[in-house]
Amino acid sequence: MKDPSMSRKVDKTLPHPPKISIHLSLSSSVLSRSSGSPSTKLVVTAVLHSPYSITIDKRGQGLTGTVLEMPLRLRCFEWYDLTAENMVVVEEHRRDSYGPGDELGGWEAVTLGPEDSSVTESEIDLTSSTCDLFSSLEGGHEYRIRMKRQEAGWAYGTKEQVFGSQDCIFTTRMAEVSPLRLECEDELRLRVEG
């Protein structure tokens, strides 16, 4: 079978979009608010199920970004307080340097290879200056964490194949037949102490 990245014609025999499995995990199910305690890490693992590499626009098709960005954007997740039975509002003070636009820079894209794993990891830090979430997490409460559904532009091929010698490309180059859906059924529980 011919490598689809070598041609801009859509190969109808390949899945459009290809399948990606996304899984969530925590390094610990307990977060301690006391100083000197080890950090708890939220880890996202994405695995491509395709015989060919794909390149993904990490910005997604909205202003929230995607779970494939580093560092993780906490607003890509639902945070539900199981103890108080309400949603936790996530406010990030991180200023976005982009929004959906006509151009995509190589630094805003990621390549997943056949059956490779891409891991994005972020520490949950109560003293984070970029997110007010942690001041909202109450001691003695348990929280449910789920990933929100996201969509992103994509194209068959590695970043080198998609971008060539250019630093930026028009987003139409990433517009295969339909957007790539980033979904995950995993549900995590985090207990906060202190």
Secondary structure as GFF3:
##gff-version 3
##sequence-region A 1 194
A	DSSP	three_ten_helix	4	6	.	.	.	ID=ss1
A	DSSP	beta_strand	19	26	.	.	.	ID=ss2
A	DSSP	beta_strand	30	32	.	.	.	ID=ss3
A	DSSP	beta_strand	40	49	.	.	.	ID=ss4
A	DSSP	beta_strand	54	57	.	.	.	ID=ss5
A	DSSP	three_ten_helix	74	76	.	.	.	ID=ss6
A	DSSP	beta_strand	77	81	.	.	.	ID=ss7
A	DSSP	beta_strand	86	87	.	.	.	ID=ss8
A	DSSP	beta_strand	103	105	.	.	.	ID=ss9
A	DSSP	three_ten_helix	106	108	.	.	.	ID=ss10
A	DSSP	beta_strand	109	112	.	.	.	ID=ss11
A	DSSP	beta_strand	117	124	.	.	.	ID=ss12
A	DSSP	alpha_helix	133	136	.	.	.	ID=ss13
A	DSSP	beta_strand	142	147	.	.	.	ID=ss14
A	DSSP	beta_strand	150	152	.	.	.	ID=ss15
A	DSSP	beta_strand	154	156	.	.	.	ID=ss16
A	DSSP	alpha_helix	159	163	.	.	.	ID=ss17
A	DSSP	beta_strand	168	170	.	.	.	ID=ss18
A	DSSP	three_ten_helix	171	174	.	.	.	ID=ss19
A	DSSP	beta_strand	180	182	.	.	.	ID=ss20
A	DSSP	beta_strand	187	193	.	.	.	ID=ss21
###
